[in-house]
């Protein structure tokens, strides 16, 4: 009989690529992971891994077994959900991952409603970079999490996870209200689209405020291209936010000349107000109250947020209750722009 815990290790190896990465993620030693995978191979009765130097790759039999492991683990999640429903009454810990703007603007109201309806449930919020959500869910460190994607940087499908859409956010070009910032000496030649950033690492402003929703700029490329020679403020390289800005500008025909790299929307807007550059920010990243020194132009593109959990866990009463409370807490101006996360 195949051991489910070893099947989970094999699945993680298929996702992460190295035994060392699996060991680090699951708090095992590399030798322990190797030993358990060796036992799994003996249980299977044929090789599951091919070793090439320091790396390993799955054999066709190993890849096929991973597909079965995904189905087995999903059914176990469904069984756990059925048992939780049969026990009746929600109790115990619910580990929630969330990125800062959602944590600040939406999650608190959802937790209030959850506590009112299910006082025995203990939600535990952990601010989590969306880049780390998939591994944390598969490893069992989180039960449910909020994730997001941007236009120009769509979210990749994560095996073993299900994502349900929650809301979409408007995106804005933020520029100094007093005029265009001083251009850099020379525009940079158009570049090729950047490599995909890690899906996460998002930055946030203090308290989000509702914004009027005028129609988006009819020609987003023209709005961005007007700042082809302006200095830009972006998130740090490798983040989804940085990739989003870079790709949007490249679609408009230029590569942004980055002056500042900041991973907090409040600081980004403060730099814009100081005439230090222009930036693209999502609606929930705009700090309140409104800063008269910052002019915002709504763009066509959006940021989309979804709720992620292990496949099969969507019917778990605690996961379902949190999802329902979260949807009820979404402000109307966001709920009106739902889109696939």
BELRA-V851810 format. One record per backbone hydrogen bond with DSSP energy under -1.0 kcal/mol. NH is the residue of the N-H (numbers start at 1). CO is the residue of the C=O. E is the energy in kcal/mol with one decimal. If there is no record, write none. Layout:
# BELRA-V851810
{{NH CO E} {NH CO E}}
This chain:
# BELRA-V851810
{{7 3 -2.0} {8 4 -2.1} {9 5 -1.5} {10 6 -2.2} {11 7 -2.3} {12 8 -2.4} {13 9 -2.2} {14 10 -2.1} {15 11 -1.6} {16 12 -3.1} {17 13 -2.4} {22 18 -1.8} {23 19 -2.7} {24 20 -2.4} {25 21 -2.2} {26 22 -2.2} {28 23 -2.4} {33 29 -2.0} {34 30 -2.7} {35 31 -2.4} {36 32 -2.3} {37 33 -2.4} {38 34 -2.1} {39 35 -2.0} {40 36 -2.0} {41 37 -2.1} {42 38 -1.9} {43 39 -2.4} {44 40 -2.4} {45 41 -2.0} {50 57 -3.2} {52 55 -2.8} {55 52 -1.7} {57 50 -2.3} {59 48 -2.2} {63 59 -2.7} {64 60 -2.2} {65 61 -2.1} {66 62 -1.9} {67 63 -1.6} {68 64 -1.7} {69 65 -2.6} {70 66 -2.4} {71 67 -1.6} {72 68 -2.7} {73 69 -3.0} {74 70 -2.0} {75 71 -2.2} {76 72 -2.1} {77 73 -1.9} {78 74 -2.1} {79 75 -2.4} {80 76 -2.5} {81 77 -2.2} {82 78 -2.4} {83 79 -2.4} {84 80 -2.3} {85 81 -2.1} {86 82 -2.2} {87 83 -2.0} {88 84 -1.1} {92 120 -1.6} {94 122 -2.1} {96 124 -3.0} {97 144 -2.3} {98 126 -1.5} {103 99 -2.4} {104 100 -2.3} {105 101 -2.6} {106 102 -2.4} {107 102 -2.4} {110 106 -1.5} {111 107 -2.4} {112 108 -2.0} {113 109 -2.0} {114 110 -2.2} {115 111 -2.5} {116 112 -1.8} {117 113 -1.9} {118 114 -2.8} {121 118 -1.8} {122 92 -3.5} {124 94 -3.1} {126 96 -3.1} {128 98 -1.9} {132 129 -2.6} {136 132 -2.1} {137 133 -2.8} {138 134 -2.4} {139 135 -2.3} {140 137 -1.1} {141 136 -2.0} {142 136 -1.4} {143 95 -2.7} {144 95 -1.7} {145 308 -2.2} {146 97 -2.4} {147 306 -2.5} {149 304 -2.2} {150 153 -1.3} {151 302 -1.8} {153 150 -1.6} {161 158 -1.9} {162 309 -2.9} {164 307 -2.6} {166 305 -2.5} {167 305 -1.6} {168 334 -1.0} {169 303 -3.4} {172 281 -2.9} {173 297 -2.8} {174 279 -3.5} {175 295 -2.4} {177 293 -2.7} {179 176 -1.4} {184 229 -2.1} {198 238 -2.8} {200 198 -2.0} {217 298 -2.5} {223 219 -1.9} {224 220 -2.4} {225 221 -3.0} {226 222 -1.5} {227 224 -2.1} {228 225 -1.8} {232 257 -2.4} {233 278 -2.7} {234 260 -2.2} {239 236 -1.6} {243 239 -2.1} {244 240 -2.6} {245 241 -2.1} {246 242 -2.4} {247 243 -2.8} {248 244 -2.3} {249 245 -2.2} {250 246 -2.3} {251 247 -2.2} {253 250 -1.1} {254 249 -2.0} {259 232 -2.7} {260 232 -1.5} {262 234 -2.8} {266 204 -1.1} {268 264 -2.3} {269 265 -2.7} {270 266 -1.8} {271 267 -2.2} {272 268 -2.2} {273 269 -2.6} {274 270 -1.3} {275 272 -2.1} {276 271 -2.7} {278 231 -1.8} {279 174 -2.0} {281 172 -2.5} {283 170 -2.1} {285 282 -1.3} {286 283 -1.6} {288 207 -1.1} {294 291 -2.1} {295 175 -3.4} {297 173 -2.1} {299 171 -3.3} {303 169 -1.6} {304 149 -3.0} {305 167 -2.9} {306 147 -2.8} {307 164 -3.0} {308 145 -3.5} {309 162 -2.1} {311 160 -2.5} {313 310 -2.6} {316 313 -1.6} {320 316 -3.1} {321 317 -2.5} {322 318 -2.2} {323 319 -2.4} {324 320 -2.3} {325 321 -2.3} {326 322 -2.6} {327 323 -2.3} {328 324 -1.9} {329 325 -1.1} {334 331 -1.7} {335 331 -2.6} {336 332 -1.6} {337 334 -2.3}}
